[in-house]
Amino acid sequence: MRFPRSHRLTRSSELRAVARGGKRLRTEHLDLRAAASPVSHPRVGLIVPKHKRSSVERNRLKRRLREIVRVDVLPTMARMDLVVRARPEAYDASMTVLRTELARGADRLSAVARP
């Protein structure tokens, strides 16, 4: 399965809307925000700040989060908009830890973000 464009939150206005009106969940490595989706399928947006790291490290973290969303989160996710923001600690986290935190966080927020 791909991570199609229709399932991505790409515009800053969409990301801000979820950040303002969404329910927040903080994990050790990620900040998650979820809100009811105006479309009939789930959408995910990723925010990976530099946190004084190199572009190589930042791109590696973005690729890891995108793959976790594509494989583990999107197929089981309820109809909601989810914004995932990486905290500085995420750069040092393993793929398994990120996968666990993101999957559990999306499950917990799915009940809250129902329209």
N, CA, C and O atoms as a GROMACS GRO file, in nm:
protein
  460
    1MET      N    1   0.083  -0.119   0.000
    1MET     CA    2   0.000   0.000   0.000
    1MET      C    3   0.088   0.125   0.000
    1MET      O    4   0.192   0.128   0.065
    2ARG      N    5   0.045   0.225  -0.073
    2ARG     CA    6   0.117   0.351  -0.081
    2ARG      C    7   0.067   0.447   0.025
    2ARG      O    8  -0.028   0.417   0.098
    3PHE      N    9   0.129   0.563   0.033
    3PHE     CA   10   0.084   0.673   0.118
    3PHE      C   11   0.034   0.780   0.022
    3PHE      O   12   0.105   0.875  -0.008
    4PRO      N   13  -0.092   0.764  -0.028
    4PRO     CA   14  -0.140   0.851  -0.134
    4PRO      C   15  -0.155   0.996  -0.089
    4PRO      O   16  -0.174   1.024   0.029
    5ARG      N   17  -0.145   1.086  -0.183
    5ARG     CA   18  -0.154   1.229  -0.156
    5ARG      C   19  -0.286   1.265  -0.089
    5ARG      O   20  -0.290   1.356  -0.006
    6SER      N   21  -0.392   1.197  -0.123
    6SER     CA   22  -0.522   1.228  -0.065
    6SER      C   23  -0.527   1.196   0.085
    6SER      O   24  -0.616   1.244   0.155
    7HIS      N   25  -0.434   1.116   0.134
    7HIS     CA   26  -0.430   1.079   0.275
    7HIS      C   27  -0.325   1.159   0.353
    7HIS      O   28  -0.290   1.124   0.466
    8ARG      N   29  -0.275   1.267   0.292
    8ARG     CA   30  -0.174   1.351   0.356
    8ARG      C   31  -0.232   1.487   0.390
    8ARG      O   32  -0.313   1.541   0.314
    9LEU      N   33  -0.190   1.542   0.501
    9LEU     CA   34  -0.218   1.681   0.533
    9LEU      C   35  -0.093   1.758   0.492
    9LEU      O   36   0.013   1.741   0.553
   10THR      N   37  -0.104   1.842   0.391
   10THR     CA   38   0.015   1.908   0.340
   10THR      C   39   0.010   2.060   0.357
   10THR      O   40   0.115   2.123   0.367
   11ARG      N   41  -0.106   2.117   0.362
   11ARG     CA   42  -0.116   2.263   0.371
   11ARG      C   43  -0.102   2.308   0.515
   11ARG      O   44  -0.152   2.244   0.607
   12SER      N   45  -0.034   2.419   0.532
   12SER     CA   46  -0.013   2.470   0.668
   12SER      C   47  -0.146   2.507   0.734
   12SER      O   48  -0.160   2.497   0.855
   13SER      N   49  -0.244   2.550   0.654
   13SER     CA   50  -0.374   2.584   0.711
   13SER      C   51  -0.443   2.460   0.768
   13SER      O   52  -0.509   2.468   0.872
   14GLU      N   53  -0.429   2.346   0.701
   14GLU     CA   54  -0.487   2.222   0.751
   14GLU      C   55  -0.416   2.175   0.879
   14GLU      O   56  -0.480   2.132   0.975
   15LEU      N   57  -0.284   2.186   0.879
   15LEU     CA   58  -0.207   2.146   0.996
   15LEU      C   59  -0.241   2.234   1.116
   15LEU      O   60  -0.256   2.185   1.228
   16ARG      N   61  -0.254   2.366   1.092
   16ARG     CA   62  -0.289   2.458   1.200
   16ARG      C   63  -0.428   2.432   1.254
   16ARG      O   64  -0.450   2.440   1.375
   17ALA      N   65  -0.522   2.399   1.167
   17ALA     CA   66  -0.659   2.371   1.210
   17ALA      C   67  -0.664   2.252   1.304
   17ALA      O   68  -0.736   2.254   1.404
   18VAL      N   69  -0.589   2.147   1.273
   18VAL     CA   70  -0.585   2.029   1.360
   18VAL      C   71  -0.513   2.064   1.490
   18VAL      O   72  -0.554   2.020   1.598
   19ALA      N   73  -0.407   2.143   1.481
   19ALA     CA   74  -0.331   2.181   1.601
   19ALA      C   75  -0.417   2.265   1.696
   19ALA      O   76  -0.405   2.252   1.818
   20ARG      N   77  -0.500   2.350   1.642
   20ARG     CA   78  -0.585   2.436   1.726
   20ARG      C   79  -0.703   2.360   1.785
   20ARG      O   80  -0.729   2.370   1.905
   21GLY      N   81  -0.773   2.286   1.703
   21GLY     CA   82  -0.897   2.224   1.747
   21GLY      C   83  -0.888   2.078   1.782
   21GLY      O   84  -0.990   2.016   1.814
   22GLY      N   85  -0.770   2.021   1.777
   22GLY     CA   86  -0.757   1.877   1.797
   22GLY      C   87  -0.723   1.839   1.939
   22GLY      O   88  -0.681   1.922   2.020
   23LYS      N   89  -0.742   1.714   1.967
   23LYS     CA   90  -0.706   1.657   2.096
   23LYS      C   91  -0.558   1.622   2.093
   23LYS      O   92  -0.509   1.568   1.993
   24ARG      N   93  -0.485   1.653   2.202
   24ARG     CA   94  -0.341   1.632   2.204
   24ARG      C   95  -0.303   1.511   2.288
   24ARG      O   96  -0.364   1.482   2.391
   25LEU      N   97  -0.201   1.442   2.241
   25LEU     CA   98  -0.143   1.331   2.315
   25LEU      C   99   0.008   1.341   2.299
   25LEU      O  100   0.060   1.345   2.188
   26ARG      N  101   0.079   1.345   2.412
   26ARG     CA  102   0.225   1.352   2.408
   26ARG      C  103   0.283   1.219   2.451
   26ARG      O  104   0.242   1.160   2.550
   27THR      N  105   0.379   1.173   2.374
   27THR     CA  106   0.454   1.054   2.410
   27THR      C  107   0.598   1.098   2.435
   27THR      O  108   0.630   1.216   2.428
   28GLU      N  109   0.683   1.004   2.464
   28GLU     CA  110   0.822   1.038   2.494
   28GLU      C  111   0.893   1.101   2.374
   28GLU      O  112   0.978   1.188   2.391
   29HIS      N  113   0.857   1.058   2.253
   29HIS     CA  114   0.928   1.103   2.133
   29HIS      C  115   0.841   1.184   2.037
   29HIS      O  116   0.895   1.249   1.948
   30LEU      N  117   0.710   1.181   2.053
   30LEU     CA  118   0.619   1.243   1.955
   30LEU      C  119   0.510   1.324   2.024
   30LEU      O  120   0.469   1.293   2.136
   31ASP      N  121   0.464   1.428   1.955
   31ASP     CA  122   0.343   1.501   1.994
   31ASP      C  123   0.239   1.470   1.887
   31ASP      O  124   0.263   1.492   1.768
   32LEU      N  125   0.125   1.419   1.927
   32LEU     CA  126   0.019   1.384   1.834
   32LEU      C  127  -0.101   1.473   1.857
   32LEU      O  128  -0.137   1.501   1.972
   33ARG      N  129  -0.164   1.518   1.750
   33ARG     CA  130  -0.288   1.595   1.757
   33ARG      C  131  -0.386   1.530   1.659
   33ARG      O  132  -0.350   1.495   1.547
   34ALA      N  133  -0.511   1.516   1.703
   34ALA     CA  134  -0.612   1.454   1.618
   34ALA      C  135  -0.741   1.532   1.624
   34ALA      O  136  -0.778   1.586   1.728
   35ALA      N  137  -0.809   1.539   1.511
   35ALA     CA  138  -0.939   1.605   1.500
   35ALA      C  139  -1.023   1.527   1.400
   35ALA      O  140  -0.970   1.450   1.319
   36ALA      N  141  -1.153   1.549   1.406
   36ALA     CA  142  -1.242   1.483   1.310
   36ALA      C  143  -1.208   1.529   1.169
   36ALA      O  144  -1.178   1.646   1.146
   37SER      N  145  -1.212   1.437   1.077
   37SER     CA  146  -1.176   1.467   0.938
   37SER      C  147  -1.298   1.511   0.859
   37SER      O  148  -1.404   1.450   0.870
   38PRO      N  149  -1.285   1.617   0.779
   38PRO     CA  150  -1.397   1.659   0.696
   38PRO      C  151  -1.416   1.572   0.572
   38PRO      O  152  -1.517   1.583   0.503
   39VAL      N  153  -1.320   1.485   0.544
   39VAL     CA  154  -1.330   1.394   0.429
   39VAL      C  155  -1.362   1.254   0.480
   39VAL      O  156  -1.362   1.230   0.601
   40SER      N  157  -1.387   1.162   0.389
   40SER     CA  158  -1.434   1.029   0.428
   40SER      C  159  -1.323   0.928   0.456
   40SER      O  160  -1.350   0.808   0.464
   41HIS      N  161  -1.200   0.974   0.470
   41HIS     CA  162  -1.089   0.883   0.497
   41HIS      C  163  -0.989   0.953   0.591
   41HIS      O  164  -0.993   1.075   0.604
   42PRO      N  165  -0.902   0.877   0.654
   42PRO     CA  166  -0.804   0.938   0.745
   42PRO      C  167  -0.696   1.013   0.668
   42PRO      O  168  -0.662   0.978   0.554
   43ARG      N  169  -0.643   1.118   0.732
   43ARG     CA  170  -0.532   1.193   0.674
   43ARG      C  171  -0.427   1.215   0.783
   43ARG      O  172  -0.459   1.230   0.901
   44VAL      N  173  -0.299   1.216   0.741
   44VAL     CA  174  -0.189   1.231   0.836
   44VAL      C  175  -0.093   1.337   0.784
   44VAL      O  176  -0.061   1.343   0.666
   45GLY      N  177  -0.049   1.422   0.877
   45GLY     CA  178   0.053   1.521   0.846
   45GLY      C  179   0.172   1.501   0.938
   45GLY      O  180   0.155   1.469   1.056
   46LEU      N  181   0.291   1.519   0.886
   46LEU     CA  182   0.414   1.501   0.964
   46LEU      C  183   0.488   1.633   0.974
   46LEU      O  184   0.502   1.706   0.876
   47ILE      N  185   0.534   1.664   1.095
   47ILE     CA  186   0.616   1.783   1.118
   47ILE      C  187   0.744   1.734   1.185
   47ILE      O  188   0.740   1.677   1.294
   48VAL      N  189   0.856   1.758   1.120
   48VAL     CA  190   0.985   1.716   1.174
   48VAL      C  191   1.078   1.837   1.177
   48VAL      O  192   1.144   1.866   1.078
   49PRO      N  193   1.082   1.908   1.291
   49PRO     CA  194   1.172   2.024   1.303
   49PRO      C  195   1.319   1.981   1.306
   49PRO      O  196   1.350   1.865   1.334
   50LYS      N  197   1.407   2.075   1.277
   50LYS     CA  198   1.549   2.042   1.273
   50LYS      C  199   1.606   2.007   1.410
   50LYS      O  200   1.686   1.914   1.421
   51HIS      N  201   1.567   2.078   1.513
   51HIS     CA  202   1.620   2.056   1.648
   51HIS      C  203   1.772   2.047   1.649
   51HIS      O  204   1.830   1.961   1.715
   52LYS      N  205   1.836   2.137   1.574
   52LYS     CA  206   1.984   2.145   1.566
   52LYS      C  207   2.047   2.016   1.517
   52LYS      O  208   2.157   1.980   1.561
   53ARG      N  209   1.981   1.948   1.428
   53ARG     CA  210   2.033   1.825   1.367
   53ARG      C  211   2.062   1.852   1.220
   53ARG      O  212   2.020   1.953   1.165
   54SER      N  213   2.134   1.762   1.157
   54SER     CA  214   2.167   1.778   1.016
   54SER      C  215   2.048   1.740   0.928
   54SER      O  216   1.955   1.674   0.974
   55SER      N  217   2.052   1.781   0.804
   55SER     CA  218   1.945   1.747   0.711
   55SER      C  219   1.939   1.597   0.686
   55SER      O  220   1.832   1.543   0.660
   56VAL      N  221   2.053   1.529   0.693
   56VAL     CA  222   2.055   1.384   0.675
   56VAL      C  223   1.975   1.317   0.786
   56VAL      O  224   1.894   1.228   0.759
   57GLU      N  225   1.998   1.358   0.910
   57GLU     CA  226   1.924   1.300   1.023
   57GLU      C  227   1.776   1.332   1.015
   57GLU      O  228   1.691   1.247   1.042
   58ARG      N  229   1.745   1.455   0.976
   58ARG     CA  230   1.605   1.497   0.964
   58ARG      C  231   1.531   1.417   0.856
   58ARG      O  232   1.420   1.371   0.878
   59ASN      N  233   1.595   1.401   0.742
   59ASN     CA  234   1.532   1.324   0.634
   59ASN      C  235   1.515   1.177   0.671
   59ASN      O  236   1.416   1.115   0.634
   60ARG      N  237   1.611   1.120   0.745
   60ARG     CA  238   1.600   0.982   0.790
   60ARG      C  239   1.480   0.966   0.883
   60ARG      O  240   1.405   0.869   0.871
   61LEU      N  241   1.461   1.060   0.975
   61LEU     CA  242   1.348   1.054   1.067
   61LEU      C  243   1.216   1.069   0.991
   61LEU      O  244   1.118   1.000   1.021
   62LYS      N  245   1.212   1.160   0.893
   62LYS     CA  246   1.090   1.176   0.812
   62LYS      C  247   1.056   1.048   0.737
   62LYS      O  248   0.939   1.009   0.732
   63ARG      N  249   1.156   0.984   0.679
   63ARG     CA  250   1.132   0.858   0.606
   63ARG      C  251   1.081   0.750   0.700
   63ARG      O  252   0.991   0.675   0.663
   64ARG      N  253   1.138   0.741   0.819
   64ARG     CA  254   1.093   0.642   0.916
   64ARG      C  255   0.946   0.665   0.955
   64ARG      O  256   0.866   0.571   0.955
   65LEU      N  257   0.913   0.788   0.988
   65LEU     CA  258   0.775   0.819   1.030
   65LEU      C  259   0.676   0.794   0.915
   65LEU      O  260   0.568   0.740   0.936
   66ARG      N  261   0.715   0.833   0.794
   66ARG     CA  262   0.628   0.810   0.677
   66ARG      C  263   0.602   0.662   0.656
   66ARG      O  264   0.489   0.621   0.626
   67GLU      N  265   0.705   0.581   0.670
   67GLU     CA  266   0.690   0.436   0.652
   67GLU      C  267   0.601   0.375   0.760
   67GLU      O  268   0.518   0.289   0.731
   68ILE      N  269   0.618   0.418   0.883
   68ILE     CA  270   0.533   0.369   0.992
   68ILE      C  271   0.387   0.406   0.966
   68ILE      O  272   0.298   0.323   0.984
   69VAL      N  273   0.363   0.529   0.924
   69VAL     CA  274   0.226   0.572   0.894
   69VAL      C  275   0.169   0.489   0.780
   69VAL      O  276   0.056   0.442   0.789
   70ARG      N  277   0.246   0.471   0.675
   70ARG     CA  278   0.199   0.399   0.557
   70ARG      C  279   0.165   0.253   0.587
   70ARG      O  280   0.061   0.204   0.545
   71VAL      N  281   0.253   0.185   0.660
   71VAL     CA  282   0.238   0.041   0.681
   71VAL      C  283   0.149   0.008   0.801
   71VAL      O  284   0.063  -0.080   0.792
   72ASP      N  285   0.169   0.077   0.913
   72ASP     CA  286   0.105   0.037   1.038
   72ASP      C  287  -0.016   0.121   1.078
   72ASP      O  288  -0.112   0.067   1.133
   73VAL      N  289  -0.013   0.249   1.052
   73VAL     CA  290  -0.116   0.337   1.106
   73VAL      C  291  -0.235   0.356   1.012
   73VAL      O  292  -0.349   0.336   1.053
   74LEU      N  293  -0.210   0.393   0.888
   74LEU     CA  294  -0.321   0.422   0.795
   74LEU      C  295  -0.420   0.307   0.775
   74LEU      O  296  -0.540   0.331   0.775
   75PRO      N  297  -0.374   0.183   0.760
   75PRO     CA  298  -0.471   0.075   0.736
   75PRO      C  299  -0.569   0.054   0.852
   75PRO      O  300  -0.681   0.007   0.829
   76THR      N  301  -0.531   0.087   0.974
   76THR     CA  302  -0.618   0.062   1.089
   76THR      C  303  -0.677   0.190   1.148
   76THR      O  304  -0.751   0.184   1.246
   77MET      N  305  -0.646   0.303   1.090
   77MET     CA  306  -0.684   0.431   1.147
   77MET      C  307  -0.830   0.466   1.118
   77MET      O  308  -0.881   0.440   1.009
   78ALA      N  309  -0.895   0.524   1.218
   78ALA     CA  310  -1.033   0.572   1.200
   78ALA      C  311  -1.032   0.697   1.113
   78ALA      O  312  -0.926   0.751   1.081
   79ARG      N  313  -1.150   0.742   1.077
   79ARG     CA  314  -1.162   0.863   0.993
   79ARG      C  315  -1.132   0.986   1.079
   79ARG      O  316  -1.218   1.036   1.151
   80MET      N  317  -1.007   1.033   1.069
   80MET     CA  318  -0.965   1.151   1.143
   80MET      C  319  -0.843   1.212   1.078
   80MET      O  320  -0.776   1.150   0.996
   81ASP      N  321  -0.815   1.336   1.117
   81ASP     CA  322  -0.692   1.403   1.074
   81ASP      C  323  -0.594   1.392   1.189
   81ASP      O  324  -0.627   1.426   1.303
   82LEU      N  325  -0.473   1.346   1.160
   82LEU     CA  326  -0.371   1.326   1.262
   82LEU      C  327  -0.247   1.403   1.222
   82LEU      O  328  -0.198   1.390   1.110
   83VAL      N  329  -0.195   1.484   1.316
   83VAL     CA  330  -0.069   1.554   1.293
   83VAL      C  331   0.033   1.498   1.390
   83VAL      O  332   0.010   1.493   1.511
   84VAL      N  333   0.146   1.454   1.337
   84VAL     CA  334   0.254   1.396   1.416
   84VAL      C  335   0.371   1.493   1.412
   84VAL      O  336   0.424   1.524   1.305
   85ARG      N  337   0.411   1.539   1.531
   85ARG     CA  338   0.526   1.631   1.541
   85ARG      C  339   0.636   1.560   1.618
   85ARG      O  340   0.614   1.514   1.730
   86ALA      N  341   0.753   1.552   1.558
   86ALA     CA  342   0.866   1.485   1.621
   86ALA      C  343   0.929   1.577   1.726
   86ALA      O  344   0.952   1.695   1.699
   87ARG      N  345   0.955   1.522   1.843
   87ARG     CA  346   1.025   1.595   1.948
   87ARG      C  347   1.175   1.570   1.931
   87ARG      O  348   1.213   1.479   1.858
   88PRO      N  349   1.261   1.647   1.997
   88PRO     CA  350   1.406   1.627   1.980
   88PRO      C  351   1.452   1.486   2.013
   88PRO      O  352   1.547   1.436   1.954
   89GLU      N  353   1.384   1.420   2.107
   89GLU     CA  354   1.422   1.284   2.146
   89GLU      C  355   1.397   1.182   2.036
   89GLU      O  356   1.455   1.073   2.038
   90ALA      N  357   1.311   1.215   1.940
   90ALA     CA  358   1.276   1.120   1.833
   90ALA      C  359   1.395   1.087   1.744
   90ALA      O  360   1.401   0.979   1.686
   91TYR      N  361   1.490   1.179   1.734
   91TYR     CA  362   1.607   1.154   1.650
   91TYR      C  363   1.688   1.035   1.699
   91TYR      O  364   1.752   0.967   1.619
   92ASP      N  365   1.686   1.010   1.828
   92ASP     CA  366   1.765   0.900   1.885
   92ASP      C  367   1.684   0.773   1.908
   92ASP      O  368   1.740   0.673   1.953
   93ALA      N  369   1.555   0.775   1.879
   93ALA     CA  370   1.469   0.659   1.904
   93ALA      C  371   1.481   0.557   1.792
   93ALA      O  372   1.509   0.591   1.677
   94SER      N  373   1.460   0.431   1.828
   94SER     CA  374   1.465   0.325   1.728
   94SER      C  375   1.333   0.321   1.651
   94SER      O  376   1.232   0.378   1.693
   95MET      N  377   1.336   0.254   1.539
   95MET     CA  378   1.216   0.238   1.456
   95MET      C  379   1.105   0.166   1.533
   95MET      O  380   0.988   0.201   1.519
   96THR      N  381   1.140   0.068   1.613
   96THR     CA  382   1.042  -0.008   1.691
   96THR      C  383   0.972   0.080   1.794
   96THR      O  384   0.850   0.072   1.811
   97VAL      N  385   1.047   0.164   1.861
   97VAL     CA  386   0.989   0.253   1.961
   97VAL      C  387   0.896   0.353   1.895
   97VAL      O  388   0.785   0.376   1.943
   98LEU      N  389   0.940   0.412   1.784
   98LEU     CA  390   0.854   0.507   1.711
   98LEU      C  391   0.726   0.438   1.663
   98LEU      O  392   0.618   0.496   1.672
   99ARG      N  393   0.739   0.317   1.611
   99ARG     CA  394   0.623   0.242   1.562
   99ARG      C  395   0.522   0.218   1.675
   99ARG      O  396   0.402   0.239   1.657
  100THR      N  397   0.571   0.175   1.789
  100THR     CA  398   0.483   0.148   1.904
  100THR      C  399   0.413   0.274   1.950
  100THR      O  400   0.291   0.273   1.971
  101GLU      N  401   0.487   0.383   1.967
  101GLU     CA  402   0.428   0.508   2.015
  101GLU      C  403   0.324   0.562   1.918
  101GLU      O  404   0.217   0.607   1.958
  102LEU      N  405   0.356   0.558   1.791
  102LEU     CA  406   0.265   0.614   1.690
  102LEU      C  407   0.139   0.530   1.676
  102LEU      O  408   0.030   0.586   1.667
  103ALA      N  409   0.152   0.400   1.674
  103ALA     CA  410   0.034   0.313   1.662
  103ALA      C  411  -0.056   0.324   1.785
  103ALA      O  412  -0.178   0.337   1.771
  104ARG      N  413   0.002   0.320   1.904
  104ARG     CA  414  -0.078   0.333   2.026
  104ARG      C  415  -0.144   0.470   2.036
  104ARG      O  416  -0.260   0.481   2.075
  105GLY      N  417  -0.069   0.573   2.001
  105GLY     CA  418  -0.123   0.708   2.007
  105GLY      C  419  -0.239   0.728   1.911
  105GLY      O  420  -0.340   0.789   1.947
  106ALA      N  421  -0.227   0.677   1.789
  106ALA     CA  422  -0.336   0.689   1.692
  106ALA      C  423  -0.459   0.613   1.739
  106ALA      O  424  -0.571   0.660   1.720
  107ASP      N  425  -0.440   0.495   1.800
  107ASP     CA  426  -0.554   0.419   1.852
  107ASP      C  427  -0.624   0.495   1.964
  107ASP      O  428  -0.747   0.501   1.968
  108ARG      N  429  -0.546   0.552   2.055
  108ARG     CA  430  -0.606   0.626   2.167
  108ARG      C  431  -0.680   0.750   2.120
  108ARG      O  432  -0.785   0.784   2.176
  109LEU      N  433  -0.628   0.817   2.020
  109LEU     CA  434  -0.691   0.940   1.971
  109LEU      C  435  -0.811   0.912   1.880
  109LEU      O  436  -0.894   1.001   1.860
  110SER      N  437  -0.821   0.794   1.824
  110SER     CA  438  -0.931   0.766   1.731
  110SER      C  439  -1.067   0.775   1.799
  110SER      O  440  -1.164   0.818   1.736
  111ALA      N  441  -1.075   0.736   1.925
  111ALA     CA  442  -1.203   0.745   1.998
  111ALA      C  443  -1.240   0.891   2.025
  111ALA      O  444  -1.358   0.925   2.028
  112VAL      N  445  -1.142   0.975   2.045
  112VAL     CA  446  -1.167   1.115   2.078
  112VAL      C  447  -1.203   1.196   1.954
  112VAL      O  448  -1.283   1.289   1.963
  113ALA      N  449  -1.146   1.164   1.841
  113ALA     CA  450  -1.161   1.246   1.722
  113ALA      C  451  -1.283   1.213   1.638
  113ALA      O  452  -1.296   1.264   1.526
  114ARG      N  453  -1.371   1.130   1.687
  114ARG     CA  454  -1.491   1.097   1.608
  114ARG      C  455  -1.579   1.220   1.594
  114ARG      O  456  -1.592   1.296   1.689
  115PRO      N  457  -1.640   1.241   1.476
  115PRO     CA  458  -1.725   1.358   1.454
  115PRO      C  459  -1.854   1.353   1.535
  115PRO      O  460  -1.935   1.445   1.527
   0.00000   0.00000   0.00000
